Structures are given as C-alpha cells and as structure tokens.
Amino acid sequence: MRIIYFGTPEIAASQLEAILNAGYDVPVVVTTPDRPAGRGKQMHSSEVKECALRHGLPVLQPERLKDEAFLEQLRSYNADLFVVVAFRMLPEAVWSMPPKGTINLHASLLPQYRGAAPINHVIINGEKETGLTTFFLNKEIDTGAMIMREKVAISDTMTAGELHDTLMHLGNKVIVKTIKMIEEGRVDAKSQSVVIEQEGLSLKAAPKIFKEDCYIDWTMPGKDIYNKVRGLSPYPAAHAKMQNPEGEVLDLKIFATELASKSSEKGEIPRLKTDGKSYLEVVLNDSSIRILEIQQAGKKSMKIAEFLRGTRVSDNWCLVVK
C-alpha cells in the first residue's frame, strides 16, 4: 500500500520510523511549517520532518490544509491510506481522499479521553490504566470507528513523561499492526457510540492544557495535588508561587513530589514547612506534600536540597494560593 503520513512531534516520528522499517511505501510526509523557537528565535523543524529527511522523503508543510494546490499534490500521489499521528484536525477534503480511509493513533482507550492531552489527563485523574486506540477519522475529533485498542497499566508513581515514552514504543507496534489489518482486509471497526451505549460510559475529556490550568490549588486533597504534579511532569509542569517576608514572589515549576501523612502540629493551612536544608513541605488539610524537584523561573531544574542551598526558604515564607 502507498501511505501518506501526517504528524509533528517525537511520538509521531517514532511511528513513521516503524512504518518505514516495516517496508511500507511512504511517497511523501505532511507536517507543520517550520516555526521560530527558542531564545534566538531560529527556525525549527518538526521531529517528523527531520525523520522524513533522514530517509530521503519529500515533505509537504502546508499553512492551509484546504488549499487547492496542496489538495492537488496529495491526489497526485494516489495513496491508498493516510495515517495521522499527533497532527492538527484534517478537513473532510483531506481525510476522505484515500480509498482505504484515514486512520489516527490516539493515546487513550477511546471513547474515553478524547482531546489534545490524554496522557496528562489520565494521570491527573488518577487512572490505573490507559492505552492506545487506532480509528478511522470522521467529521468530529476522536469519534471515528475504532480498529484496535491496546491497554497499558499506570503505576502510582508514573509521570506523564514516562507514560508518553511507554505509549510511544507500544505505538510503533500498534500502528504497523493496524496497517497490516487494513491491508489484509481483516478490520472489524467498532462504533464508539455503540460502545458508549453498551458499556454505559460516562465520558471523560482530555482538552488542551493552558498555563492557567497548571497552577496548583493547595486547598485540594493531597492525592489530587500529587497526581496533578506527575500528570504535568515534565511538560508543561505544575506551577506554584511562594512569597518571602519581604514580599518577593518566586514563580516555580514543580516536577516531583511525595505524598506524606499530615503533621499533628497546629497552624494555618496550607503552610510551608522546611528545615531550610533538606526538605520543603506543604501542610494541607488532609495530608502533606513534600516537594522533591523544583525549578525557579530563569534557572535550571534541581533537587530540593540544591534549591534550598541557593534560596533561603524558611517557615515564615508563604504560599500564594491560586
């Protein structure tokens, strides 16, 4: 089969490698246009473009997916199947083009966690398992008929970054297996709406995460805060603010925490507790959170002992509660 591949980030580049290693004919790759990035605002190519160029494949980078010149280019390749991994929403003029359809790989067990950030949200919500789903694209995001699903267990300590890597490696196998099923005519796609009705599911969404969503609400239960930190680690990272007695506010990213039992000491809740050397703890209503890895704006990420050596935090500092 001739396959046109659509994708952008690292996870999509990994799946492109798997498809090429399986021997499939990929005459062209579609990815996002190069963008300025970093402090120097130098032009940056997507991981998928870099992968395609390593394999000597032509790359299309349309600004507008409905542009007639782009659509004509796609038609000229006479592809049997389009494969989409971590790319923007395709218009019907694109996904309806190939005779065998357009398939997508989604990082959750659909129909649960439709949306842009399923890896983050499953951990934030304390789920014990997730997985991958391949499905045919249709007019609505992440709602098409499902081809196959593969489950993955989520440990109590797993971060979003660790889950991303686990799913990326599993996805290499899942995407190739799905393509082979389509090639051999062995697909028995399941309607998501039928599955929802049969299993009586109450759907959970996975919308895009913005900076304001990353701030920790210290009035939440400790377990929820712990899950939020690991669900946002390492990117985009949980955010918090602390203020010293002089009124200076530190904007911080928190990458790792540990959930501990609540101290019996009386005092304002939530509050900071530290020896100024080895630990920094937030005492909550039901428990306490020990901060293990932190980053101050403009500085590198560091373990808490290193942070405390450079920033003299004491018990008379306070949290800026969002």
C-alpha positions in Angstrom: 0.0 0.0 0.0 1.0 3.6 -0.6 0.7 5.6 2.6 0.9 9.3 3.1 1.9 10.1 6.7 0.8 13.2 8.7 2.5 14.1 12.0 4.6 16.5 14.0 6.2 15.6 17.4 8.6 12.9 18.6 5.9 10.3 19.2 4.8 10.7 15.5 8.4 10.5 14.3 8.8 7.2 16.1 5.7 5.8 14.4 6.9 7.0 11.0 10.1 5.1 11.6 8.2 2.0 12.4 6.1 2.2 9.2 9.2 2.7 7.1 11.0 -0.2 8.9 8.0 -2.4 8.1 8.6 -1.8 4.4 5.6 0.3 3.5 5.8 2.8 0.7 5.5 6.3 2.0 5.9 8.6 -1.0 5.5 11.9 1.0 5.2 13.1 4.6 3.0 16.0 5.7 4.0 18.1 8.8 3.6 21.6 10.2 5.6 24.5 8.7 8.9 25.4 10.3 8.5 27.9 13.2 10.8 30.2 15.1 11.7 28.7 18.5 13.9 29.3 21.5 15.6 32.4 22.7 17.3 33.1 19.4 14.0 32.6 17.5 15.8 30.4 15.0 13.6 28.3 12.6 12.8 24.9 14.0 11.6 21.9 12.0 9.3 19.2 13.5 10.7 15.9 14.5 8.6 14.3 11.8 10.2 16.5 9.1 13.7 15.6 10.4 12.8 11.9 10.3 11.5 12.2 6.8 14.6 14.0 5.6 16.8 11.3 7.1 15.0 8.8 4.9 15.2 11.0 1.8 11.4 11.5 1.7 9.8 14.6 0.3 7.9 16.8 2.9 4.8 18.9 2.5 4.3 21.8 5.0 1.0 23.5 4.1 -0.2 26.5 6.1 -3.8 25.8 5.0 -5.0 22.2 4.6 -7.9 23.3 2.4 -5.6 25.0 -0.1 -6.4 23.6 -3.6 -2.7 23.4 -4.6 -2.0 21.2 -1.5 -5.0 19.0 -2.2 -3.9 18.5 -5.8 -0.4 17.5 -4.5 -2.0 14.9 -2.2 -4.1 13.5 -5.1 -1.1 13.2 -7.3 0.5 10.5 -5.1 -2.5 8.1 -5.5 -2.2 6.9 -1.9 -4.3 4.0 -0.6 -4.3 5.1 3.0 -3.5 8.2 5.1 -2.0 7.7 8.6 -2.2 10.6 11.2 -0.4 10.7 14.5 -0.3 13.9 16.6 -1.3 16.3 13.9 -3.9 19.0 13.6 -7.5 18.3 12.6 -7.9 17.4 9.0 -10.7 18.8 6.8 -13.0 16.3 5.1 -11.4 17.1 1.7 -8.3 15.5 3.1 -9.4 12.6 5.3 -12.0 11.4 2.7 -9.5 11.3 -0.1 -7.8 7.8 0.1 -9.8 4.7 -0.9 -8.9 2.8 2.3 -9.6 5.8 4.5 -7.6 7.8 7.0 -6.5 6.4 10.4 -5.4 8.0 13.5 -3.5 6.8 16.6 -4.8 8.3 19.8 -3.1 8.0 23.2 -6.0 6.8 25.3 -8.6 4.0 25.3 -11.3 5.6 23.3 -14.0 6.7 23.6 -12.5 7.9 26.9 -10.2 10.9 27.0 -10.9 12.4 23.6 -8.9 15.6 23.0 -5.5 17.1 22.8 -3.9 16.0 26.1 -5.0 12.4 27.0 -1.6 11.4 28.5 -1.7 14.3 31.0 -5.4 13.9 32.0 -5.4 10.2 32.7 -2.6 10.7 35.3 -4.1 13.9 36.7 -7.4 12.0 37.2 -5.6 9.1 39.0 -6.4 6.4 36.4 -4.9 3.0 36.8 -4.8 2.1 33.1 -4.9 3.8 29.7 -3.6 2.7 26.3 -3.7 3.3 22.5 -6.5 3.3 20.0 -6.4 3.3 16.3 -9.6 4.5 14.5 -10.9 5.9 11.2 -11.2 9.7 11.0 -14.6 11.3 10.5 -16.1 14.8 10.9 -15.7 15.0 14.7 -12.5 14.9 16.7 -11.6 11.4 18.0 -15.0 9.9 17.4 -14.5 7.6 14.4 -14.9 3.8 14.3 -12.2 2.0 16.4 -9.9 -0.5 14.8 -7.9 -1.8 17.7 -7.1 -0.9 21.4 -4.1 -1.8 23.5 -4.0 -1.3 27.3 -1.2 0.0 29.5 -1.1 -0.1 33.3 -0.3 3.2 35.1 1.7 2.9 38.3 1.1 5.2 41.3 4.4 7.0 40.6 4.4 7.2 36.8 4.7 10.7 35.3 3.3 12.0 32.0 6.8 11.8 30.5 7.2 8.2 31.4 3.7 7.3 30.1 4.5 9.2 26.9 7.6 7.1 26.3 5.8 3.8 27.1 3.0 4.6 24.7 5.4 5.8 22.0 7.2 2.4 22.0 3.9 0.5 22.1 2.6 2.7 19.3 5.2 1.5 16.9 3.8 -2.0 17.1 0.1 -0.9 17.2 0.3 1.4 14.1 2.0 -1.3 12.0 -0.4 -4.0 13.1 -3.3 -1.8 12.3 -2.0 -1.0 8.8 -1.5 -4.7 8.2 -5.1 -5.5 9.2 -6.3 -2.9 6.7 -4.0 -4.2 4.0 -5.3 -7.8 4.5 -9.0 -6.8 4.9 -9.3 -8.0 8.5 -10.7 -4.8 10.0 -13.9 -5.1 12.0 -14.2 -1.4 13.2 -16.4 -0.7 16.2 -18.6 2.3 16.5 -17.7 4.5 19.5 -21.3 5.5 20.1 -22.3 1.8 20.3 -19.6 1.1 22.8 -20.6 4.0 24.9 -24.2 2.8 25.0 -23.4 -0.9 25.6 -21.0 -0.1 28.4 -23.0 2.8 29.9 -19.9 5.0 29.9 -19.7 8.4 31.4 -17.1 10.1 29.2 -14.0 11.9 30.5 -12.4 14.6 28.2 -8.8 15.5 27.6 -8.8 19.1 26.5 -5.7 21.1 25.7 -3.9 22.3 28.8 -3.1 26.0 29.2 -0.7 27.7 31.7 -3.6 28.8 34.0 -4.6 25.1 34.3 -1.1 24.2 35.6 -1.3 26.2 38.9 -1.7 24.1 42.0 -4.8 24.6 44.1 -3.4 24.0 47.6 -6.9 23.5 49.0 -7.3 20.3 47.1 -6.7 16.9 48.7 -3.1 15.9 48.8 -3.6 12.9 46.5 -5.1 15.2 43.8 -2.2 17.6 44.1 0.3 14.6 43.8 -1.5 13.3 40.7 -1.6 16.8 39.1 2.2 17.2 39.6 3.1 13.9 38.0 0.4 14.4 35.3 2.1 17.6 34.2 5.7 16.4 34.6 7.9 17.2 32.8 5.8 19.3 30.5 4.1 21.7 30.8 4.8 21.3 34.6 2.8 22.2 37.7 3.2 25.8 38.7 3.2 27.4 42.2 4.2 30.7 43.8 5.9 31.3 47.1 6.4 34.7 48.8 9.2 35.6 51.2 8.7 38.0 54.2 10.0 41.0 52.1 7.1 40.4 49.6 9.2 38.9 46.8 7.3 36.3 44.9 9.0 33.3 43.3 7.3 31.6 40.3 8.1 27.9 40.4 7.7 24.8 38.4 7.3 21.6 40.5 8.3 18.3 38.8 8.2 15.7 41.6 6.5 15.4 45.0 5.9 12.8 47.6 2.7 12.4 49.5 3.0 12.1 53.3 0.7 12.0 56.3 -0.4 15.3 57.8 1.7 16.7 60.7 -0.1 16.9 64.1 1.2 20.5 64.5 -1.4 23.2 64.6 -1.3 26.2 62.3 -2.5 27.9 59.2 -3.4 25.6 56.3 -1.9 25.4 53.7 1.5 26.4 55.0 5.2 25.8 54.2 7.4 23.7 56.5 11.1 23.3 56.0 14.5 22.9 57.7 16.0 25.2 55.1 18.4 22.5 54.1 17.0 19.1 53.1 13.2 19.3 52.7 10.3 21.6 51.8 6.9 20.5 52.7 3.4 21.9 52.2 1.0 21.1 55.0 -2.5 20.5 53.7 -5.9 19.8 55.2 -5.7 16.1 54.9 -2.0 15.3 54.3 1.2 17.0 53.3 3.2 17.2 50.1 7.0 17.1 50.1 8.5 18.9 47.1 11.3 16.8 45.6 12.3 18.6 42.3 11.7 22.2 41.5 12.7 25.0 39.1 12.7 28.7 39.7 12.0 30.9 36.6 15.1 31.5 34.7 17.1 28.7 36.4 17.6 25.0 35.8 15.5 22.2 37.4 17.1 21.0 40.6 16.6 18.6 43.6 15.1 20.3 46.6 18.3 20.3 48.7 20.2 22.1 45.9 17.3 24.6 45.6 17.4 25.3 49.3 21.1 25.9 49.3 20.6 28.7 46.9 17.2 30.1 48.1 17.0 30.5 51.8 13.4 29.4 52.4 12.1 29.3 56.0 8.8 28.6 57.7 7.9 32.3 57.6 7.6 32.1 53.8 4.1 31.7 52.5 2.3 30.2 49.5 0.5 32.4 47.1 -2.8 30.4 46.9 -4.4 30.4 43.5 
